[in-house]
């Protein structure tokens, strides 16, 4: 992939906690990137040439490559920008990388712990458009009255979940006892920050003191507020960047099938999240590994082709005709 750091574009809106996590990591790694501010809600027609219909935020664009889901995003960031690694060596065993444990704990935090924090969103204070959009995202499982009534009681569950994280952190500077923060530190601090904005700083300081202090350490290393000053592109300009890079050639050996997926490269497939936002994205399978699924996606309306990356974990890939049944 022949791109430069000037081609890195974060498509986000600041209220998105996962967008914030990606931004913090980009800042921590001192990556030169631009931002596209998108609507909080669908429709987002000018994202479609890039993401093929993928519903969630953020996405990261590097030239004509588009990374969906933070698992795929961080895989790409670490690959192309390895300095200030997200997987530093363990201080107790310098010969061992923290990657496996960091990625595993992040899956728990991004799912179980995240949805416990979501229980504290003041749903009745949100506008109807946002509520409808998120109800569609989760497959119609939103019941505002029931969730609002449960919120005060869910705080006990929320504290219990965070207590697990506090136990892992202990009195260490970083969660995995690394010399510098790992991915799991950014994952935990993002959730602490999200929780703080929902239930208030006083509650977090009182009930989650050690991870509140941990969040402050992470934020001090990541220039957490620097994203607001990044060069902003319009959605139209981001599509033009995609077009400029359509002639970029894939790296030698990129088109590989090393997973157990029973679909050959070159077939039309649909890729769908397993949790929320279950909208299939259809394209030609060009890469399948234990870490990622990559498709070539053609958008006829804009006459564009993007290379879309999804993580293998948390997604299902099926022949496109099977998805349509």
N, C-alpha and C positions, 0 to 999 in steps of 0.2 A: 504494500500500500504506500504509494508515493505522496504523502501529505506532509504538511509542516504544522508547527504548533499554531500558526495563524488560522488553521482550518478547524480548530476545536471549538464547538459551539454547544452550550448548554441550553436546552429548551426547558423552561421552568416557569413557575410563579413562586414568589417568596414564601407564601403560606404553606407550601408543600414541604413536610418534614424530610421526605426522601430527597427532594431537590436540595434542601439545605445541606444534607449529609454529603451529597456529591460536590456541592460548592465548597464545603469546608475541606474536602480532600484535594480538590483542584488547587485551592489556595495553599494548603499545606505543602503540596508538591511543587508549588511555584510554577504552575503551568499557565502559559499565556492562552487565555480563552475568551470567547465572546459569549454573549447571552442573547437569547430570544425570549421575550416575555410573552407567554401564551395565556389564553383565557383559563379561568379556573374550571370552566364547564365546557362540555361539548355543546354544539359542534365545533370542531377545529379543522376546517377544510384544508388549510394550508400545511397542516402536519401530515396529511395523508400521503403526499408524494414521498415523504420520508419514512413513515412508520407503517404504511399499508393498512392502517385501521387500529393499530395498537392503542389501547385506551388510557393507559396510566401515564403518570408524570413522575420523574423527568424522563427525557430521552437525551442521549449524548450523540452529537453528530461529529464525525471526523471525516471531512471530505464527503465522499459518497457512501461512507459506512455509517450506519445508524445502530446504536446500541440501546436495546429495550430491557428494562428491569435493572436495578442496581447491581445484581450479581454479574450481569454481562458488562455493565459499565465499569465496575471496578476491575474486572478481568482485563479489559482493554487499557484502562489507565495504568495499571501495574505493568502491563506488557510494554507499552510505548513510552512510559515515563517512570522507570524503575527507581529513580532517586527518591530519597525519603520513603523507603518501602513501606507498604501497608502490612508487611509480614516480616518485621525485624526479628533478629535472633533472640532466643530466650536467654536472659541473664544467667539462669541456673544451668543452662546447657547451650553454650554458644554454637555448637555444631548442629542444632536443631532449629528449623524455621517454625515460626508461629502460624503459618498459613492454614494448616488443616484445622487447628482448634479455633482460630479466629473466624474462619468461614463457617464452621459448624455453629459456634455461638451466635454469629450474626443471623443465621437462619432462624434460630429461636427468637432472637430479639426482634427481627423484622416481621415476625408473624405473631406468635403468642403474646409477647410483651407489647408489641405495637397495638394490637387490637384491644388489649386491656386499657391502654392509654386512650384509645379512641372512645371508650365508654364514657369519658368525661367531656366530650364535645358538647357544648350548650346548644343542642339541636333546635330548641324552640326559638333561639335567637337568630337562627340562620334563615336566609330567604328561601322561598319555595323553589326557585330555579336550582339552587345548590342542592337542596334536599332531594329533588327529583333526579338530578344528575347522579348523586351518590347512591340513591336507591337503585337506579339502573345499573350502576357499577357493581353492586353486590348482589344483583339478581333479585331485587324486590323484597329484600329481607328487612328493610327499614320500617320500624314502627316507632315513630317519634315519641308518642306518649309513653309506651312501655320502656323505651330506652332512657328517656328523661327521668322517669320514676325510679329506675334502677340505679342511676348514676351515683347517688350518695352511698349506696350499699356496695357498689363495685369498687369503691376506694379501698376496702379491706382486701379484695382480691388483687387490686393494683399494687398495694404495698407489699403483699406477699410475693408477687412476681418480682418486684424490684429488690426485695430482700434476698432473693436468690443471686441476683447480680451483685448486690452488696457483699454477700458472702464470698463470691468468687474474687471480687476486688480486694477485700480485706484491707490491710494497711499499705498495700502496694501503691506506687505512683500510677502504674498502668495495669490494666486488668490481667494481662498474661505475664506480668513481671518481665517486660521487655525494656530495653534502654530507651526506646522512643515509642510513641503510640502506634498501635496496630489498628487494623480495620475494626476490630471489636470495640476499641475505645471510641471511635467515631460513631459507631452504631449505638452504643450505650448513651453517649452524650447527646446525640440527636434526640433520643427518646426522653431523656431528662429535660432537655430544652422544650420539647413538645409538651410534655407534662406540665412544666412550669407555666407555659403560656395558657394552659387550660385550667389549672387548679390554683395557680398563684404561687409566687416565689416563697411566701411564708410557709405554706403547706409542705413544699418540697424541702426547704431548709430544715423544718421541724422533723419530718418523717423520713427523709432520705438524705441525711446530712453528708454522708461520705460520698455518695454519687453526685450530689450537688457540687461538692468541692472538686470531684473528678471532672465534671463538666467544665468548670472554670479552667482547669489545667488544659483540657483539650482545646477549648476555645482560644486560649492564649497562644497556642502553637499554630492555629489554623487561619489567622486573620479572618475570623468568621464573618465579619461585616464587609469584607472587601468586594464581594460580588456586586453590590449595588453600584460600584464605581466602574465596573467593567464596560467595555464598549458594547453598545446594544445594536443588534441587527433587527430588521423587520422580518416577519415570516417570509415575505417575498424574497428578501435578500438571502435568506438561508436556503431557499429552493434554488436560487441562482448559484450558490456555492456547490450544491449537489450537482447541478448541471455541468459546472466547470470541471468537476472531477469524474464525470461519467466515463471518460476515456482512460482513467487510471487502471493499470493492470493489477491483477491480484498477485500477491507474493507467490513465489515458487513453492509448491507443496501446500498451498492454502486449501485447495479443493481436495479434501481427504474425508474418507469414511472409516472411522476407527471405533465407532460405537456399536452397540448391538441392535440399533434401530433397523427393522427389517424393510427398509426402503432404500433404493439405490439413488445415488447422486443423479441429478438431471430430471428426476420426477417432480411433478407438481404436488406440493404438500400444503397442509394447513397447520399452523402453529397456534396453540391456544393456551392461555394461562389456566392453571388448575384451581386457583383460589377465587379471585374476583376479576372483573373486566374480561369475561370469557368471550371475547370477540376474536374469531380466527383471522389470522393473517395468512394470505395465500401467496406462494411464490415457488420458484424452482429451487430445490434443495442443492446446495453447493458445498456444504460442509456439515459433518456430523461427528462430534467427539463427545467424550464424557463430560466436557465442560460447556460446550455450546452447540447450538443449531444455527446455521446461517443459510438464508435464502436470498435469491435475487428476485427483487420485486419490481414489476413494471407498472407504472401508473399511466394509463392511456389518456386521461384528462390533461395531464401536464406534460406528457411525452417524456417521462423520466424513468430512470432505473436506479434503484438504491439497493445496497447490500445490507440486509437487516440481520442483526445478531440477537439471538435469544439465549438465555442460559438453559442448559439441559434440565437442571433441577427446577421443578415447579411448573413445567410446561409439558404438553403432550403434542407429539407430531404424528399426523396421520396422512395417508393419501388424500388429496383434496376432494376426490369424488366421495370418499367415505364420510368426510365431514359434512357434505351436503345432504346426506341421507337423513 
